[in-house]
């Protein structure tokens, strides 16, 4: 047995980064749907309104909204 640790490959790092980005986008999408529902918008009677986690925050979800670079604030 080798006593040294194996170096992590770039492919594994890229996969892990992709998974984390996907989770972040999903969390932001849920937060947007929740805010839309609270505002009484068109999503209020959508399929996510009746979901089991509609009113409960996710365990790893931060309380404050995170700014994103993918969605610029355009009005």
PyMOL commands that set and color helices and strands:
alter all, ss='L'
color gray80, all
select helices_A, chain A and resi 10-39+42-45+47-50
alter helices_A, ss='H'
color red, helices_A
deselect
rebuild
show_as cartoon
